[in-house]
Amino acid sequence: RSRPDSEIEQDKSVTVQVSMQGSLEMIYSALHALENSRPLILVDNLQISYTRTRYRVPDSNHVDTSYRASYDAIAFIL
């Protein structure tokens, strides 16, 4: 069903460009939290990439920050 033009004009959205760096588990956890959030937040243009660091020394206490994620988070204001 299509909506009248007056309703469409009242729809407002906010888009935020998000960049984060961390382990795959950390990124997955953040995306999972968005999936279950209210109000609804849509994720668009998701890109996840592996980043190499030439001088990284493995350490048992080292927090894995090998991945970068960027996406647009879109929230609708009702």
C-alpha positions in Angstrom: 0.0 0.0 0.0 1.4 3.4 -0.9 1.3 6.2 1.6 0.1 9.7 0.8 2.9 12.3 0.1 2.2 14.1 3.4 3.2 10.9 5.3 6.4 10.4 3.3 7.5 14.0 3.9 7.2 13.5 7.6 9.5 10.5 7.7 13.0 11.5 8.9 16.1 9.5 9.3 19.5 10.0 10.8 22.6 8.4 9.2 25.9 8.0 11.1 29.0 6.7 9.5 30.7 4.2 11.9 34.3 2.9 11.9 35.6 0.4 14.5 38.6 -1.7 14.9 38.9 -4.9 16.9 38.6 -8.7 16.8 35.9 -10.4 14.7 34.1 -11.3 17.9 34.0 -7.7 19.1 32.7 -6.5 15.7 30.1 -9.3 15.6 29.0 -8.4 19.1 28.4 -4.7 18.2 26.5 -5.7 15.1 24.4 -8.2 17.1 23.5 -5.4 19.6 22.3 -3.2 16.7 20.2 -6.0 15.3 18.3 -6.3 18.6 18.1 -2.5 19.3 15.0 -0.5 19.5 14.3 1.8 17.7 15.3 -0.1 14.6 18.8 0.7 13.2 19.6 -0.4 9.7 23.2 -1.2 8.7 24.2 -0.3 5.1 27.5 -0.4 3.2 29.2 -2.8 5.7 32.8 -3.5 5.0 35.1 -5.6 7.1 38.8 -5.9 6.3 41.8 -7.5 7.9 44.6 -5.1 8.7 48.2 -6.2 8.8 50.6 -4.6 11.1 54.2 -5.1 10.2 55.6 -4.8 13.7 53.0 -6.6 15.7 54.5 -8.9 18.3 52.2 -11.8 19.4 51.5 -11.5 23.2 49.2 -13.6 25.3 47.8 -10.4 26.9 47.5 -8.7 23.5 43.9 -7.7 22.5 43.2 -8.7 18.9 42.5 -5.5 16.8 43.2 -7.1 13.5 40.0 -6.2 11.8 38.4 -2.9 10.8 34.7 -2.5 10.1 32.9 0.5 8.6 29.2 1.0 7.9 26.4 3.5 7.8 23.9 3.2 10.7 20.5 4.6 9.8 17.9 5.3 12.4 14.4 6.5 11.7 12.7 9.2 13.7 9.0 8.5 14.0 
